[in-house]
Amino acid sequence: MVDWGPAFVVVVLFVLLSSGLIFQIPGKSRVVEFGNLQTSSTAILVHSIVYFGLIAIFVLAAGVPMYVGS
């Protein structure tokens, strides 16, 4: 049986942390811009680091169960 918990967490965080979709850190004119649908290489790097940190916390440290079976 396969547990879909980690996959669900990864997909939701990817959508929420897509640079420029909901917010962008750092923005082009301010530190945080909301809903501008634009991005920069710095924002992509920051969002990638935040995404990795949250995945590590939710999937590894929080113990989201991962079942692998046939």
mmJSON file of the N, C-alpha and C atoms, coordinates in Angstrom:
{"data_MODEL":{"atom_site":{
"group_PDB":["ATOM","ATOM","ATOM","ATOM","ATOM","ATOM","ATOM","ATOM","ATOM","ATOM","ATOM","ATOM","ATOM","ATOM","ATOM","ATOM","ATOM","ATOM","ATOM","ATOM","ATOM","ATOM","ATOM","ATOM","ATOM","ATOM","ATOM","ATOM","ATOM","ATOM","ATOM","ATOM","ATOM","ATOM","ATOM","ATOM","ATOM","ATOM","ATOM","ATOM","ATOM","ATOM","ATOM","ATOM","ATOM","ATOM","ATOM","ATOM","ATOM","ATOM","ATOM","ATOM","ATOM","ATOM","ATOM","ATOM","ATOM","ATOM","ATOM","ATOM","ATOM","ATOM","ATOM","ATOM","ATOM","ATOM","ATOM","ATOM","ATOM","ATOM","ATOM","ATOM","ATOM","ATOM","ATOM","ATOM","ATOM","ATOM","ATOM","ATOM","ATOM","ATOM","ATOM","ATOM","ATOM","ATOM","ATOM","ATOM","ATOM","ATOM","ATOM","ATOM","ATOM","ATOM","ATOM","ATOM","ATOM","ATOM","ATOM","ATOM","ATOM","ATOM","ATOM","ATOM","ATOM","ATOM","ATOM","ATOM","ATOM","ATOM","ATOM","ATOM","ATOM","ATOM","ATOM","ATOM","ATOM","ATOM","ATOM","ATOM","ATOM","ATOM","ATOM","ATOM","ATOM","ATOM","ATOM","ATOM","ATOM","ATOM","ATOM","ATOM","ATOM","ATOM","ATOM","ATOM","ATOM","ATOM","ATOM","ATOM","ATOM","ATOM","ATOM","ATOM","ATOM","ATOM","ATOM","ATOM","ATOM","ATOM","ATOM","ATOM","ATOM","ATOM","ATOM","ATOM","ATOM","ATOM","ATOM","ATOM","ATOM","ATOM","ATOM","ATOM","ATOM","ATOM","ATOM","ATOM","ATOM","ATOM","ATOM","ATOM","ATOM","ATOM","ATOM","ATOM","ATOM","ATOM","ATOM","ATOM","ATOM","ATOM","ATOM","ATOM","ATOM","ATOM","ATOM","ATOM","ATOM","ATOM","ATOM","ATOM","ATOM","ATOM","ATOM","ATOM","ATOM","ATOM","ATOM","ATOM","ATOM","ATOM","ATOM","ATOM","ATOM","ATOM","ATOM","ATOM","ATOM","ATOM"],
"id":[1,2,3,4,5,6,7,8,9,10,11,12,13,14,15,16,17,18,19,20,21,22,23,24,25,26,27,28,29,30,31,32,33,34,35,36,37,38,39,40,41,42,43,44,45,46,47,48,49,50,51,52,53,54,55,56,57,58,59,60,61,62,63,64,65,66,67,68,69,70,71,72,73,74,75,76,77,78,79,80,81,82,83,84,85,86,87,88,89,90,91,92,93,94,95,96,97,98,99,100,101,102,103,104,105,106,107,108,109,110,111,112,113,114,115,116,117,118,119,120,121,122,123,124,125,126,127,128,129,130,131,132,133,134,135,136,137,138,139,140,141,142,143,144,145,146,147,148,149,150,151,152,153,154,155,156,157,158,159,160,161,162,163,164,165,166,167,168,169,170,171,172,173,174,175,176,177,178,179,180,181,182,183,184,185,186,187,188,189,190,191,192,193,194,195,196,197,198,199,200,201,202,203,204,205,206,207,208,209,210],
"type_symbol":["N","C","C","N","C","C","N","C","C","N","C","C","N","C","C","N","C","C","N","C","C","N","C","C","N","C","C","N","C","C","N","C","C","N","C","C","N","C","C","N","C","C","N","C","C","N","C","C","N","C","C","N","C","C","N","C","C","N","C","C","N","C","C","N","C","C","N","C","C","N","C","C","N","C","C","N","C","C","N","C","C","N","C","C","N","C","C","N","C","C","N","C","C","N","C","C","N","C","C","N","C","C","N","C","C","N","C","C","N","C","C","N","C","C","N","C","C","N","C","C","N","C","C","N","C","C","N","C","C","N","C","C","N","C","C","N","C","C","N","C","C","N","C","C","N","C","C","N","C","C","N","C","C","N","C","C","N","C","C","N","C","C","N","C","C","N","C","C","N","C","C","N","C","C","N","C","C","N","C","C","N","C","C","N","C","C","N","C","C","N","C","C","N","C","C","N","C","C","N","C","C","N","C","C","N","C","C","N","C","C"],
"label_atom_id":["N","CA","C","N","CA","C","N","CA","C","N","CA","C","N","CA","C","N","CA","C","N","CA","C","N","CA","C","N","CA","C","N","CA","C","N","CA","C","N","CA","C","N","CA","C","N","CA","C","N","CA","C","N","CA","C","N","CA","C","N","CA","C","N","CA","C","N","CA","C","N","CA","C","N","CA","C","N","CA","C","N","CA","C","N","CA","C","N","CA","C","N","CA","C","N","CA","C","N","CA","C","N","CA","C","N","CA","C","N","CA","C","N","CA","C","N","CA","C","N","CA","C","N","CA","C","N","CA","C","N","CA","C","N","CA","C","N","CA","C","N","CA","C","N","CA","C","N","CA","C","N","CA","C","N","CA","C","N","CA","C","N","CA","C","N","CA","C","N","CA","C","N","CA","C","N","CA","C","N","CA","C","N","CA","C","N","CA","C","N","CA","C","N","CA","C","N","CA","C","N","CA","C","N","CA","C","N","CA","C","N","CA","C","N","CA","C","N","CA","C","N","CA","C","N","CA","C","N","CA","C","N","CA","C","N","CA","C","N","CA","C","N","CA","C"],
"label_alt_id":[null,null,null,null,null,null,null,null,null,null,null,null,null,null,null,null,null,null,null,null,null,null,null,null,null,null,null,null,null,null,null,null,null,null,null,null,null,null,null,null,null,null,null,null,null,null,null,null,null,null,null,null,null,null,null,null,null,null,null,null,null,null,null,null,null,null,null,null,null,null,null,null,null,null,null,null,null,null,null,null,null,null,null,null,null,null,null,null,null,null,null,null,null,null,null,null,null,null,null,null,null,null,null,null,null,null,null,null,null,null,null,null,null,null,null,null,null,null,null,null,null,null,null,null,null,null,null,null,null,null,null,null,null,null,null,null,null,null,null,null,null,null,null,null,null,null,null,null,null,null,null,null,null,null,null,null,null,null,null,null,null,null,null,null,null,null,null,null,null,null,null,null,null,null,null,null,null,null,null,null,null,null,null,null,null,null,null,null,null,null,null,null,null,null,null,null,null,null,null,null,null,null,null,null,null,null,null,null,null,null],
"label_comp_id":["MET","MET","MET","VAL","VAL","VAL","ASP","ASP","ASP","TRP","TRP","TRP","GLY","GLY","GLY","PRO","PRO","PRO","ALA","ALA","ALA","PHE","PHE","PHE","VAL","VAL","VAL","VAL","VAL","VAL","VAL","VAL","VAL","VAL","VAL","VAL","LEU","LEU","LEU","PHE","PHE","PHE","VAL","VAL","VAL","LEU","LEU","LEU","LEU","LEU","LEU","SER","SER","SER","SER","SER","SER","GLY","GLY","GLY","LEU","LEU","LEU","ILE","ILE","ILE","PHE","PHE","PHE","GLN","GLN","GLN","ILE","ILE","ILE","PRO","PRO","PRO","GLY","GLY","GLY","LYS","LYS","LYS","SER","SER","SER","ARG","ARG","ARG","VAL","VAL","VAL","VAL","VAL","VAL","GLU","GLU","GLU","PHE","PHE","PHE","GLY","GLY","GLY","ASN","ASN","ASN","LEU","LEU","LEU","GLN","GLN","GLN","THR","THR","THR","SER","SER","SER","SER","SER","SER","THR","THR","THR","ALA","ALA","ALA","ILE","ILE","ILE","LEU","LEU","LEU","VAL","VAL","VAL","HIS","HIS","HIS","SER","SER","SER","ILE","ILE","ILE","VAL","VAL","VAL","TYR","TYR","TYR","PHE","PHE","PHE","GLY","GLY","GLY","LEU","LEU","LEU","ILE","ILE","ILE","ALA","ALA","ALA","ILE","ILE","ILE","PHE","PHE","PHE","VAL","VAL","VAL","LEU","LEU","LEU","ALA","ALA","ALA","ALA","ALA","ALA","GLY","GLY","GLY","VAL","VAL","VAL","PRO","PRO","PRO","MET","MET","MET","TYR","TYR","TYR","VAL","VAL","VAL","GLY","GLY","GLY","SER","SER","SER"],
"label_asym_id":["A","A","A","A","A","A","A","A","A","A","A","A","A","A","A","A","A","A","A","A","A","A","A","A","A","A","A","A","A","A","A","A","A","A","A","A","A","A","A","A","A","A","A","A","A","A","A","A","A","A","A","A","A","A","A","A","A","A","A","A","A","A","A","A","A","A","A","A","A","A","A","A","A","A","A","A","A","A","A","A","A","A","A","A","A","A","A","A","A","A","A","A","A","A","A","A","A","A","A","A","A","A","A","A","A","A","A","A","A","A","A","A","A","A","A","A","A","A","A","A","A","A","A","A","A","A","A","A","A","A","A","A","A","A","A","A","A","A","A","A","A","A","A","A","A","A","A","A","A","A","A","A","A","A","A","A","A","A","A","A","A","A","A","A","A","A","A","A","A","A","A","A","A","A","A","A","A","A","A","A","A","A","A","A","A","A","A","A","A","A","A","A","A","A","A","A","A","A","A","A","A","A","A","A","A","A","A","A","A","A"],
"label_entity_id":["1","1","1","1","1","1","1","1","1","1","1","1","1","1","1","1","1","1","1","1","1","1","1","1","1","1","1","1","1","1","1","1","1","1","1","1","1","1","1","1","1","1","1","1","1","1","1","1","1","1","1","1","1","1","1","1","1","1","1","1","1","1","1","1","1","1","1","1","1","1","1","1","1","1","1","1","1","1","1","1","1","1","1","1","1","1","1","1","1","1","1","1","1","1","1","1","1","1","1","1","1","1","1","1","1","1","1","1","1","1","1","1","1","1","1","1","1","1","1","1","1","1","1","1","1","1","1","1","1","1","1","1","1","1","1","1","1","1","1","1","1","1","1","1","1","1","1","1","1","1","1","1","1","1","1","1","1","1","1","1","1","1","1","1","1","1","1","1","1","1","1","1","1","1","1","1","1","1","1","1","1","1","1","1","1","1","1","1","1","1","1","1","1","1","1","1","1","1","1","1","1","1","1","1","1","1","1","1","1","1"],
"label_seq_id":[1,1,1,2,2,2,3,3,3,4,4,4,5,5,5,6,6,6,7,7,7,8,8,8,9,9,9,10,10,10,11,11,11,12,12,12,13,13,13,14,14,14,15,15,15,16,16,16,17,17,17,18,18,18,19,19,19,20,20,20,21,21,21,22,22,22,23,23,23,24,24,24,25,25,25,26,26,26,27,27,27,28,28,28,29,29,29,30,30,30,31,31,31,32,32,32,33,33,33,34,34,34,35,35,35,36,36,36,37,37,37,38,38,38,39,39,39,40,40,40,41,41,41,42,42,42,43,43,43,44,44,44,45,45,45,46,46,46,47,47,47,48,48,48,49,49,49,50,50,50,51,51,51,52,52,52,53,53,53,54,54,54,55,55,55,56,56,56,57,57,57,58,58,58,59,59,59,60,60,60,61,61,61,62,62,62,63,63,63,64,64,64,65,65,65,66,66,66,67,67,67,68,68,68,69,69,69,70,70,70],
"pdbx_PDB_ins_code":[null,null,null,null,null,null,null,null,null,null,null,null,null,null,null,null,null,null,null,null,null,null,null,null,null,null,null,null,null,null,null,null,null,null,null,null,null,null,null,null,null,null,null,null,null,null,null,null,null,null,null,null,null,null,null,null,null,null,null,null,null,null,null,null,null,null,null,null,null,null,null,null,null,null,null,null,null,null,null,null,null,null,null,null,null,null,null,null,null,null,null,null,null,null,null,null,null,null,null,null,null,null,null,null,null,null,null,null,null,null,null,null,null,null,null,null,null,null,null,null,null,null,null,null,null,null,null,null,null,null,null,null,null,null,null,null,null,null,null,null,null,null,null,null,null,null,null,null,null,null,null,null,null,null,null,null,null,null,null,null,null,null,null,null,null,null,null,null,null,null,null,null,null,null,null,null,null,null,null,null,null,null,null,null,null,null,null,null,null,null,null,null,null,null,null,null,null,null,null,null,null,null,null,null,null,null,null,null,null,null],
"Cartn_x":[0.842,0.0,0.891,0.501,1.293,0.617,1.385,0.873,1.07,0.009,0.057,0.313,0.565,0.813,1.984,3.176,4.317,4.109,3.493,3.251,2.299,1.28,0.331,1.009,1.841,2.576,3.485,4.187,5.105,4.349,3.239,2.475,1.882,1.307,0.709,1.776,2.91,3.972,4.534,4.632,5.138,4.207,2.915,1.956,1.99,1.989,1.97,3.258,4.392,5.669,6.21,5.378,5.814,6.059,7.255,7.665,6.785,6.136,5.306,3.845,3.481,2.081,1.261,1.608,0.918,1.742,3.025,3.922,5.31,6.121,7.498,8.423,9.447,10.465,11.808,12.635,12.416,11.724,10.897,10.204,11.108,10.596,11.393,11.47,10.385,10.404,10.261,9.757,9.597,10.167,10.264,10.797,9.85,8.547,7.547,6.508,6.256,5.201,4.194,2.923,1.864,1.2,1.076,0.32,0.779,2.077,2.531,2.808,2.849,3.072,4.352,5.342,6.657,7.685,8.881,9.906,11.288,12.258,13.65,14.492,15.742,16.599,16.822,16.895,17.055,15.822,14.645,13.403,13.297,13.711,13.68,14.604,15.777,16.714,16.142,15.572,14.995,13.833,12.944,11.807,12.257,13.315,13.841,14.378,15.079,15.62,14.493,13.489,12.335,11.589,11.4,10.711,11.451,12.766,13.55,13.438,13.512,13.403,12.062,10.98,9.651,9.439,9.951,9.851,10.605,11.788,12.573,11.833,11.198,10.463,9.237,8.409,7.15,7.33,8.197,8.316,9.269,10.384,11.367,11.168,11.156,11.111,9.718,8.679,7.322,6.861,7.588,7.279,6.058,5.874,4.796,5.087,4.169,4.471,4.668,5.629,5.894,5.82,4.806,4.639,4.971,5.788,6.105,5.808,4.986,4.639,4.074,3.825,3.28,1.819],
"Cartn_y":[-1.175,0.0,1.244,2.221,3.432,4.565,5.287,6.429,7.687,8.447,9.644,10.903,10.796,11.959,12.811,12.233,13.039,13.665,12.924,13.489,14.667,14.568,15.669,16.895,16.69,17.801,18.479,17.694,18.247,19.071,18.562,19.277,20.565,20.522,21.73,22.789,22.403,23.381,23.924,23.102,23.574,24.634,24.401,25.38,26.654,26.53,27.721,28.522,27.851,28.546,28.817,28.652,29.029,30.528,30.893,32.293,33.17,34.165,35.109,34.733,33.498,33.103,33.757,33.498,34.128,35.288,35.056,36.112,35.884,36.915,36.827,37.506,36.75,37.279,37.104,38.033,39.48,39.951,40.964,41.521,42.466,42.976,43.884,45.282,45.719,47.063,47.055,45.96,45.827,44.485,44.303,43.037,41.885,42.081,41.064,41.692,41.041,41.468,40.337,40.683,39.688,39.66,38.46,38.237,38.98,39.196,39.943,39.047,37.727,36.739,36.985,37.566,37.756,37.176,36.932,36.344,36.811,36.525,36.824,35.652,35.629,34.513,34.506,35.678,35.751,35.201,35.547,35.051,33.539,33.0,31.552,30.866,31.419,30.849,30.884,32.007,32.134,31.162,31.083,30.183,28.724,28.382,27.015,26.634,27.544,27.286,27.127,27.99,27.893,26.582,26.227,24.983,23.766,23.717,22.61,22.528,23.666,23.676,23.16,23.593,23.142,21.659,21.197,19.765,18.953,19.409,18.693,18.648,19.746,19.783,18.89,19.032,18.296,16.807,16.465,15.059,14.287,14.895,14.157,14.346,15.579,15.83,15.586,15.961,15.782,14.34,13.561,12.132,11.806,12.498,12.109,10.686,9.759,8.361,8.096,7.219,6.819,5.305,4.801,3.363,2.962,1.943,1.403,-0.085,-0.517,-1.93,-2.314,-3.588,-4.06,-4.388],
"Cartn_z":[0.0,0.0,0.0,-0.745,-0.884,-0.116,0.672,1.42,0.578,0.375,-0.458,0.354,1.643,2.493,2.046,1.87,1.427,0.054,-0.86,-2.197,-2.12,-1.292,-1.119,-0.528,0.488,1.107,0.093,-0.712,-1.707,-2.745,-3.247,-4.28,-3.734,-2.54,-1.957,-1.705,-1.144,-0.907,-2.21,-3.242,-4.53,-5.11,-5.04,-5.573,-4.745,-3.434,-2.58,-2.66,-2.878,-2.887,-4.288,-5.315,-6.658,-6.673,-7.04,-6.966,-7.844,-7.241,-7.956,-8.012,-7.67,-7.754,-6.647,-5.407,-4.283,-3.746,-3.548,-3.075,-3.659,-3.587,-4.079,-3.077,-2.643,-1.736,-2.415,-2.633,-2.577,-3.85,-3.704,-4.854,-5.628,-6.731,-7.549,-6.943,-6.305,-5.717,-4.199,-3.62,-2.17,-1.735,-0.442,0.075,-0.258,-0.059,-0.365,-1.284,-2.408,-3.316,-3.44,-3.511,-3.558,-4.93,-5.51,-6.723,-7.95,-8.121,-9.282,-10.484,-10.311,-11.372,-12.157,-11.533,-12.125,-11.169,-11.67,-10.818,-11.252,-10.426,-10.735,-10.249,-10.632,-10.218,-8.709,-8.107,-6.646,-5.943,-6.444,-5.841,-5.989,-7.132,-7.332,-6.336,-6.11,-5.147,-3.731,-3.32,-1.978,-1.805,-2.786,-2.684,-2.677,-3.391,-3.383,-2.009,-1.378,-0.038,0.979,0.913,1.818,1.565,0.294,-0.07,0.489,0.315,0.842,2.366,3.03,4.493,4.976,4.335,4.757,4.44,3.306,2.99,4.032,4.403,5.421,6.745,7.119,8.387,8.34,7.292,7.249,6.975,6.055,5.663,6.577,6.928,7.725,9.231,9.701,11.137,11.716,11.007,11.529,11.4,10.621,10.539,9.707,8.591,7.697,7.243,7.491,7.205,5.719,5.424,4.038,3.976,3.3,3.166,1.745,1.617,0.309,0.378,-0.512,-0.525,-1.875,-2.009,-3.284,-3.171],
"occupancy":[1.0,1.0,1.0,1.0,1.0,1.0,1.0,1.0,1.0,1.0,1.0,1.0,1.0,1.0,1.0,1.0,1.0,1.0,1.0,1.0,1.0,1.0,1.0,1.0,1.0,1.0,1.0,1.0,1.0,1.0,1.0,1.0,1.0,1.0,1.0,1.0,1.0,1.0,1.0,1.0,1.0,1.0,1.0,1.0,1.0,1.0,1.0,1.0,1.0,1.0,1.0,1.0,1.0,1.0,1.0,1.0,1.0,1.0,1.0,1.0,1.0,1.0,1.0,1.0,1.0,1.0,1.0,1.0,1.0,1.0,1.0,1.0,1.0,1.0,1.0,1.0,1.0,1.0,1.0,1.0,1.0,1.0,1.0,1.0,1.0,1.0,1.0,1.0,1.0,1.0,1.0,1.0,1.0,1.0,1.0,1.0,1.0,1.0,1.0,1.0,1.0,1.0,1.0,1.0,1.0,1.0,1.0,1.0,1.0,1.0,1.0,1.0,1.0,1.0,1.0,1.0,1.0,1.0,1.0,1.0,1.0,1.0,1.0,1.0,1.0,1.0,1.0,1.0,1.0,1.0,1.0,1.0,1.0,1.0,1.0,1.0,1.0,1.0,1.0,1.0,1.0,1.0,1.0,1.0,1.0,1.0,1.0,1.0,1.0,1.0,1.0,1.0,1.0,1.0,1.0,1.0,1.0,1.0,1.0,1.0,1.0,1.0,1.0,1.0,1.0,1.0,1.0,1.0,1.0,1.0,1.0,1.0,1.0,1.0,1.0,1.0,1.0,1.0,1.0,1.0,1.0,1.0,1.0,1.0,1.0,1.0,1.0,1.0,1.0,1.0,1.0,1.0,1.0,1.0,1.0,1.0,1.0,1.0,1.0,1.0,1.0,1.0,1.0,1.0,1.0,1.0,1.0,1.0,1.0,1.0],
"B_iso_or_equiv":[0.0,0.0,0.0,0.0,0.0,0.0,0.0,0.0,0.0,0.0,0.0,0.0,0.0,0.0,0.0,0.0,0.0,0.0,0.0,0.0,0.0,0.0,0.0,0.0,0.0,0.0,0.0,0.0,0.0,0.0,0.0,0.0,0.0,0.0,0.0,0.0,0.0,0.0,0.0,0.0,0.0,0.0,0.0,0.0,0.0,0.0,0.0,0.0,0.0,0.0,0.0,0.0,0.0,0.0,0.0,0.0,0.0,0.0,0.0,0.0,0.0,0.0,0.0,0.0,0.0,0.0,0.0,0.0,0.0,0.0,0.0,0.0,0.0,0.0,0.0,0.0,0.0,0.0,0.0,0.0,0.0,0.0,0.0,0.0,0.0,0.0,0.0,0.0,0.0,0.0,0.0,0.0,0.0,0.0,0.0,0.0,0.0,0.0,0.0,0.0,0.0,0.0,0.0,0.0,0.0,0.0,0.0,0.0,0.0,0.0,0.0,0.0,0.0,0.0,0.0,0.0,0.0,0.0,0.0,0.0,0.0,0.0,0.0,0.0,0.0,0.0,0.0,0.0,0.0,0.0,0.0,0.0,0.0,0.0,0.0,0.0,0.0,0.0,0.0,0.0,0.0,0.0,0.0,0.0,0.0,0.0,0.0,0.0,0.0,0.0,0.0,0.0,0.0,0.0,0.0,0.0,0.0,0.0,0.0,0.0,0.0,0.0,0.0,0.0,0.0,0.0,0.0,0.0,0.0,0.0,0.0,0.0,0.0,0.0,0.0,0.0,0.0,0.0,0.0,0.0,0.0,0.0,0.0,0.0,0.0,0.0,0.0,0.0,0.0,0.0,0.0,0.0,0.0,0.0,0.0,0.0,0.0,0.0,0.0,0.0,0.0,0.0,0.0,0.0,0.0,0.0,0.0,0.0,0.0,0.0],
"pdbx_formal_charge":[null,null,null,null,null,null,null,null,null,null,null,null,null,null,null,null,null,null,null,null,null,null,null,null,null,null,null,null,null,null,null,null,null,null,null,null,null,null,null,null,null,null,null,null,null,null,null,null,null,null,null,null,null,null,null,null,null,null,null,null,null,null,null,null,null,null,null,null,null,null,null,null,null,null,null,null,null,null,null,null,null,null,null,null,null,null,null,null,null,null,null,null,null,null,null,null,null,null,null,null,null,null,null,null,null,null,null,null,null,null,null,null,null,null,null,null,null,null,null,null,null,null,null,null,null,null,null,null,null,null,null,null,null,null,null,null,null,null,null,null,null,null,null,null,null,null,null,null,null,null,null,null,null,null,null,null,null,null,null,null,null,null,null,null,null,null,null,null,null,null,null,null,null,null,null,null,null,null,null,null,null,null,null,null,null,null,null,null,null,null,null,null,null,null,null,null,null,null,null,null,null,null,null,null,null,null,null,null,null,null],
"auth_seq_id":[1,1,1,2,2,2,3,3,3,4,4,4,5,5,5,6,6,6,7,7,7,8,8,8,9,9,9,10,10,10,11,11,11,12,12,12,13,13,13,14,14,14,15,15,15,16,16,16,17,17,17,18,18,18,19,19,19,20,20,20,21,21,21,22,22,22,23,23,23,24,24,24,25,25,25,26,26,26,27,27,27,28,28,28,29,29,29,30,30,30,31,31,31,32,32,32,33,33,33,34,34,34,35,35,35,36,36,36,37,37,37,38,38,38,39,39,39,40,40,40,41,41,41,42,42,42,43,43,43,44,44,44,45,45,45,46,46,46,47,47,47,48,48,48,49,49,49,50,50,50,51,51,51,52,52,52,53,53,53,54,54,54,55,55,55,56,56,56,57,57,57,58,58,58,59,59,59,60,60,60,61,61,61,62,62,62,63,63,63,64,64,64,65,65,65,66,66,66,67,67,67,68,68,68,69,69,69,70,70,70],
"auth_comp_id":["MET","MET","MET","VAL","VAL","VAL","ASP","ASP","ASP","TRP","TRP","TRP","GLY","GLY","GLY","PRO","PRO","PRO","ALA","ALA","ALA","PHE","PHE","PHE","VAL","VAL","VAL","VAL","VAL","VAL","VAL","VAL","VAL","VAL","VAL","VAL","LEU","LEU","LEU","PHE","PHE","PHE","VAL","VAL","VAL","LEU","LEU","LEU","LEU","LEU","LEU","SER","SER","SER","SER","SER","SER","GLY","GLY","GLY","LEU","LEU","LEU","ILE","ILE","ILE","PHE","PHE","PHE","GLN","GLN","GLN","ILE","ILE","ILE","PRO","PRO","PRO","GLY","GLY","GLY","LYS","LYS","LYS","SER","SER","SER","ARG","ARG","ARG","VAL","VAL","VAL","VAL","VAL","VAL","GLU","GLU","GLU","PHE","PHE","PHE","GLY","GLY","GLY","ASN","ASN","ASN","LEU","LEU","LEU","GLN","GLN","GLN","THR","THR","THR","SER","SER","SER","SER","SER","SER","THR","THR","THR","ALA","ALA","ALA","ILE","ILE","ILE","LEU","LEU","LEU","VAL","VAL","VAL","HIS","HIS","HIS","SER","SER","SER","ILE","ILE","ILE","VAL","VAL","VAL","TYR","TYR","TYR","PHE","PHE","PHE","GLY","GLY","GLY","LEU","LEU","LEU","ILE","ILE","ILE","ALA","ALA","ALA","ILE","ILE","ILE","PHE","PHE","PHE","VAL","VAL","VAL","LEU","LEU","LEU","ALA","ALA","ALA","ALA","ALA","ALA","GLY","GLY","GLY","VAL","VAL","VAL","PRO","PRO","PRO","MET","MET","MET","TYR","TYR","TYR","VAL","VAL","VAL","GLY","GLY","GLY","SER","SER","SER"],
"auth_asym_id":["A","A","A","A","A","A","A","A","A","A","A","A","A","A","A","A","A","A","A","A","A","A","A","A","A","A","A","A","A","A","A","A","A","A","A","A","A","A","A","A","A","A","A","A","A","A","A","A","A","A","A","A","A","A","A","A","A","A","A","A","A","A","A","A","A","A","A","A","A","A","A","A","A","A","A","A","A","A","A","A","A","A","A","A","A","A","A","A","A","A","A","A","A","A","A","A","A","A","A","A","A","A","A","A","A","A","A","A","A","A","A","A","A","A","A","A","A","A","A","A","A","A","A","A","A","A","A","A","A","A","A","A","A","A","A","A","A","A","A","A","A","A","A","A","A","A","A","A","A","A","A","A","A","A","A","A","A","A","A","A","A","A","A","A","A","A","A","A","A","A","A","A","A","A","A","A","A","A","A","A","A","A","A","A","A","A","A","A","A","A","A","A","A","A","A","A","A","A","A","A","A","A","A","A","A","A","A","A","A","A"],
"auth_atom_id":["N","CA","C","N","CA","C","N","CA","C","N","CA","C","N","CA","C","N","CA","C","N","CA","C","N","CA","C","N","CA","C","N","CA","C","N","CA","C","N","CA","C","N","CA","C","N","CA","C","N","CA","C","N","CA","C","N","CA","C","N","CA","C","N","CA","C","N","CA","C","N","CA","C","N","CA","C","N","CA","C","N","CA","C","N","CA","C","N","CA","C","N","CA","C","N","CA","C","N","CA","C","N","CA","C","N","CA","C","N","CA","C","N","CA","C","N","CA","C","N","CA","C","N","CA","C","N","CA","C","N","CA","C","N","CA","C","N","CA","C","N","CA","C","N","CA","C","N","CA","C","N","CA","C","N","CA","C","N","CA","C","N","CA","C","N","CA","C","N","CA","C","N","CA","C","N","CA","C","N","CA","C","N","CA","C","N","CA","C","N","CA","C","N","CA","C","N","CA","C","N","CA","C","N","CA","C","N","CA","C","N","CA","C","N","CA","C","N","CA","C","N","CA","C","N","CA","C","N","CA","C","N","CA","C","N","CA","C","N","CA","C","N","CA","C"],
"pdbx_PDB_model_num":[1,1,1,1,1,1,1,1,1,1,1,1,1,1,1,1,1,1,1,1,1,1,1,1,1,1,1,1,1,1,1,1,1,1,1,1,1,1,1,1,1,1,1,1,1,1,1,1,1,1,1,1,1,1,1,1,1,1,1,1,1,1,1,1,1,1,1,1,1,1,1,1,1,1,1,1,1,1,1,1,1,1,1,1,1,1,1,1,1,1,1,1,1,1,1,1,1,1,1,1,1,1,1,1,1,1,1,1,1,1,1,1,1,1,1,1,1,1,1,1,1,1,1,1,1,1,1,1,1,1,1,1,1,1,1,1,1,1,1,1,1,1,1,1,1,1,1,1,1,1,1,1,1,1,1,1,1,1,1,1,1,1,1,1,1,1,1,1,1,1,1,1,1,1,1,1,1,1,1,1,1,1,1,1,1,1,1,1,1,1,1,1,1,1,1,1,1,1,1,1,1,1,1,1,1,1,1,1,1,1]
}}}
